[in-house]
Amino acid sequence: MPEIRISQSQFQPESTTPEGGDRGRPVAHEPSEVRKYLLSRGNSALADRVFHVLMVVCGLSIFGIVLLIVYALMLGSALSWHKFGFGFFYKVFSDPVTNLPLFWDPVNARFSALPFVYGTLVSSFLALLIAVPLALGLATFLTEMCPGALRGPLAFLTELLAAIPSVIYGFWAVTVLVPLLRVHVNPPLTRWLGWTGLFNNDNPTGLGYLAGGVILSIMILPIISSLSREVMSTVPHSQREAVLALGATRWEMIRMAVLRNARIGIVGAIILGLGRALGETMAVAMVIGNTPEIHRSLLSNGSTMAAVIANEYAEAVSDMHYSALTEIGLALFIVTILVNALAQLLMWVVTRGTPSQTR
Amino acid sequence: MSVETFKFKSRMRAVTDNAVTLLAILATVIVVAPLIAIFAYLLYKGASSLNLAFFTQIPKPVGESGGGMANAIVGSGVLLAIASAIGVPIGIGGGIFLAEFGRGTKLANAVRFTADVLNGVPSIVMGMAIYVLIVKPQNSIIPFSGHFSAFSGGVALGIMMIPTVCRTTEEMLLMVPHAVREAALGLGVPNWRSVLSITVKTASPGIITGCMLAFARVAGETAPLIFTALGNAFWSASLNTPIAALPLQIYVYALSPYDDWHRLAWAGSLVLIVLIVLAVSLVRYVTSRGVLKGAS
């Protein structure tokens, strides 16, 4: 910083020339006590530069992490990539004995990620289907209708729930949600909606895509609602007042002023929720049943990309098995990066004009 | 439009309005009720399972009742210490870069964007990368490589902390008024000193709570530890061996068929939840009133 150098160079000559002669040029042969002290503190120009570089390196480490992850996952998945290519994501093998479709065969080192991709998509979209209407209702209530005294505690509660570890949600789901679904939800669903083929209660455990989707929806609800709330509160009050002044009811005001102005940001919030749902691991791994199969019925056991990694990575049986799992991880990484980047861009478009808010 | 149609239309509008209000309230109740139920259930189960043995004993073998998770608590402590040693300095440095040096530049925007994106990357991917880089290779250059170890688990958690700490630090530093920086520079303080002793110090309550929040988040992470720290049923404090961790132990016990282990898992969940509630409420408190009072 130039200011600092000036302040020091102005200060040094006075202290280093006791007789007052030869102003402006420091005397080299005998440094005074003050100058020794100042020099012992180090050269701030150099220190500043070192500090600056250090901080930039810290900032760039973020890029470093991304590159490191990409490098590691590509290194780990090379074997599987060379053997299966893109077919890894859509190929179906068949069992030599029974001729049934077979996707995941660690014993014979034949792998296809199709059931996991399918499970991930099904459970995530199920979660969005349940969470989005509820989250938008909650966000609307909190920004437009809620009495002030209730707003703080409700916002705090949702924030807290976003921070509860995934494994605890999973534990709760195993002990409370799954028995509940098994006894009170799955039979009626099968009875009334069984004709669609989506609900076929041949799975006595209560685990499956539906259980995974429900627990995912509970987990992504706080994120979607708090981000939509943030976006909705950036809509200027003058917009609301203008619509109200034209004689609109509150719902018409919300629809015309708030939702229409905030729609891009709300889409961003939903996509961010989707990103979380795609990568959510522990809770889903605990309730989805973990079978590498594809079923039409939502009540059947399945598996997701993250779940299969969590279950098999630590005890994979062969290098090819490791490699296939790593390739699933790489795919998951790329997909979540893209989804999150899209969501961030949309959110950024909306909140650009307003000051950054921590809450 | 006849008067009747007009009356009908305005009544329909009022009905729609009320219906939507009702729906929003209904949505809130549907969301909040189970959330409170989850929370109450956790507190009830956890509180009834928590006892002194939980904090002092290691797990008993299958079939024996009692025992605790003392080794997992210590293990989590070790892992979090490694994670903080990595994540906090680098994260704060990145935050200082974003707020003090790179404000408004393209590079800083790119870093900020990448950090936000990285925040949404599944934690299991982080664990996998560490597995490939540290756990798998038998290599003398990489420390503790070649097997599951506490070190690799700590590194995985530490890397996960960096984006969170970086972004909260930046947000807190942006709240420090410019006059404070200018006053320090005006007194002839070198810039690095002004940043560290004045700006960062002014924002330190916010930065510390931001770090706590990141800490609490990674304290509950299970997925990256499954194939780095692996878990351990016995005492271990060595960086070179597999180590137990609270969330890992909860995961294993939750899926076990034994009631006694479930009880321990509930107690462990309660401990994690208390840690998280503390962190979240502290952050809320600091950002709402306490922070930067002396500065502005």
Chai-1 contact restraints between the chains, C-beta under 6 A:
chainA,res_idxA,chainB,res_idxB,connection_type,confidence,min_distance_angstrom,max_distance_angstrom,comment,restraint_id
A,M1,B,N191,contact,1.0,0.0,6.0,A-B,restraint_1
A,E3,B,L185,contact,1.0,0.0,6.0,A-B,restraint_2
A,I4,B,P190,contact,1.0,0.0,6.0,A-B,restraint_3
A,S7,B,G188,contact,1.0,0.0,6.0,A-B,restraint_4
A,S44,B,P190,contact,1.0,0.0,6.0,A-B,restraint_5
A,A47,B,P190,contact,1.0,0.0,6.0,A-B,restraint_6
A,A47,B,W192,contact,1.0,0.0,6.0,A-B,restraint_7
A,D48,B,P190,contact,1.0,0.0,6.0,A-B,restraint_8
A,D48,B,N191,contact,1.0,0.0,6.0,A-B,restraint_9
A,D48,B,W192,contact,1.0,0.0,6.0,A-B,restraint_10
A,F51,B,W192,contact,1.0,0.0,6.0,A-B,restraint_11
A,H52,B,F101,contact,1.0,0.0,6.0,A-B,restraint_12
A,M55,B,G93,contact,1.0,0.0,6.0,A-B,restraint_13
A,M55,B,I96,contact,1.0,0.0,6.0,A-B,restraint_14
A,M55,B,F97,contact,1.0,0.0,6.0,A-B,restraint_15
A,M55,B,F101,contact,1.0,0.0,6.0,A-B,restraint_16
A,V56,B,F97,contact,1.0,0.0,6.0,A-B,restraint_17
A,C58,B,I90,contact,1.0,0.0,6.0,A-B,restraint_18
A,C58,B,G93,contact,1.0,0.0,6.0,A-B,restraint_19
A,C58,B,G94,contact,1.0,0.0,6.0,A-B,restraint_20
A,C58,B,F97,contact,1.0,0.0,6.0,A-B,restraint_21
A,G59,B,G94,contact,1.0,0.0,6.0,A-B,restraint_22
A,G59,B,F97,contact,1.0,0.0,6.0,A-B,restraint_23
A,G59,B,V111,contact,1.0,0.0,6.0,A-B,restraint_24
A,S61,B,I90,contact,1.0,0.0,6.0,A-B,restraint_25
A,I62,B,V111,contact,1.0,0.0,6.0,A-B,restraint_26
A,I62,B,T114,contact,1.0,0.0,6.0,A-B,restraint_27
A,I62,B,A115,contact,1.0,0.0,6.0,A-B,restraint_28
A,I65,B,I159,contact,1.0,0.0,6.0,A-B,restraint_29
A,I69,B,A129,contact,1.0,0.0,6.0,A-B,restraint_30
A,A72,B,A129,contact,1.0,0.0,6.0,A-B,restraint_31
A,A72,B,V132,contact,1.0,0.0,6.0,A-B,restraint_32
A,A72,B,L133,contact,1.0,0.0,6.0,A-B,restraint_33
A,L75,B,V132,contact,1.0,0.0,6.0,A-B,restraint_34
A,G76,B,V132,contact,1.0,0.0,6.0,A-B,restraint_35
A,L134,B,A27,contact,1.0,0.0,6.0,A-B,restraint_36
A,L134,B,I30,contact,1.0,0.0,6.0,A-B,restraint_37
A,L134,B,V31,contact,1.0,0.0,6.0,A-B,restraint_38
A,G137,B,A24,contact,1.0,0.0,6.0,A-B,restraint_39
A,G137,B,A27,contact,1.0,0.0,6.0,A-B,restraint_40
A,L138,B,A27,contact,1.0,0.0,6.0,A-B,restraint_41
A,L138,B,T28,contact,1.0,0.0,6.0,A-B,restraint_42
A,L138,B,V31,contact,1.0,0.0,6.0,A-B,restraint_43
A,T140,B,A24,contact,1.0,0.0,6.0,A-B,restraint_44
A,F141,B,A24,contact,1.0,0.0,6.0,A-B,restraint_45
A,F141,B,T28,contact,1.0,0.0,6.0,A-B,restraint_46
A,L160,B,V280,contact,1.0,0.0,6.0,A-B,restraint_47
A,L161,B,L35,contact,1.0,0.0,6.0,A-B,restraint_48
A,A163,B,I276,contact,1.0,0.0,6.0,A-B,restraint_49
A,A163,B,V280,contact,1.0,0.0,6.0,A-B,restraint_50
A,P165,B,G220,contact,1.0,0.0,6.0,A-B,restraint_51
A,P165,B,P247,contact,1.0,0.0,6.0,A-B,restraint_52
A,P165,B,L272,contact,1.0,0.0,6.0,A-B,restraint_53
A,V167,B,T222,contact,1.0,0.0,6.0,A-B,restraint_54
A,V167,B,P247,contact,1.0,0.0,6.0,A-B,restraint_55
A,V167,B,I250,contact,1.0,0.0,6.0,A-B,restraint_56
A,V167,B,Y251,contact,1.0,0.0,6.0,A-B,restraint_57
A,I168,B,S269,contact,1.0,0.0,6.0,A-B,restraint_58
A,F171,B,A254,contact,1.0,0.0,6.0,A-B,restraint_59
A,W172,B,I38,contact,1.0,0.0,6.0,A-B,restraint_60
A,T249,B,R13,contact,1.0,0.0,6.0,A-B,restraint_61
A,T249,B,D17,contact,1.0,0.0,6.0,A-B,restraint_62
A,R250,B,D17,contact,1.0,0.0,6.0,A-B,restraint_63
A,W251,B,T16,contact,1.0,0.0,6.0,A-B,restraint_64
A,W251,B,D17,contact,1.0,0.0,6.0,A-B,restraint_65
A,W251,B,V20,contact,1.0,0.0,6.0,A-B,restraint_66
A,G275,B,G120,contact,1.0,0.0,6.0,A-B,restraint_67
A,G279,B,P122,contact,1.0,0.0,6.0,A-B,restraint_68
A,T281,B,I124,contact,1.0,0.0,6.0,A-B,restraint_69
A,T281,B,A223,contact,1.0,0.0,6.0,A-B,restraint_70
A,M282,B,T222,contact,1.0,0.0,6.0,A-B,restraint_71
A,M282,B,A223,contact,1.0,0.0,6.0,A-B,restraint_72
A,A306,B,P122,contact,1.0,0.0,6.0,A-B,restraint_73
A,A306,B,I124,contact,1.0,0.0,6.0,A-B,restraint_74
A,I309,B,I124,contact,1.0,0.0,6.0,A-B,restraint_75
A,A310,B,A223,contact,1.0,0.0,6.0,A-B,restraint_76
A,A310,B,I226,contact,1.0,0.0,6.0,A-B,restraint_77
A,Y313,B,F227,contact,1.0,0.0,6.0,A-B,restraint_78
A,A314,B,I226,contact,1.0,0.0,6.0,A-B,restraint_79
A,A314,B,F227,contact,1.0,0.0,6.0,A-B,restraint_80
A,G329,B,V125,contact,1.0,0.0,6.0,A-B,restraint_81
A,G329,B,M128,contact,1.0,0.0,6.0,A-B,restraint_82
A,F333,B,V125,contact,1.0,0.0,6.0,A-B,restraint_83
A,T336,B,V121,contact,1.0,0.0,6.0,A-B,restraint_84
A,T336,B,P122,contact,1.0,0.0,6.0,A-B,restraint_85
A,I337,B,V117,contact,1.0,0.0,6.0,A-B,restraint_86
A,N340,B,V117,contact,1.0,0.0,6.0,A-B,restraint_87
A,N340,B,G120,contact,1.0,0.0,6.0,A-B,restraint_88
A,A341,B,V117,contact,1.0,0.0,6.0,A-B,restraint_89
A,Q344,B,D116,contact,1.0,0.0,6.0,A-B,restraint_90
A,T358,B,E171,contact,1.0,0.0,6.0,A-B,restraint_91
A,T358,B,T287,contact,1.0,0.0,6.0,A-B,restraint_92
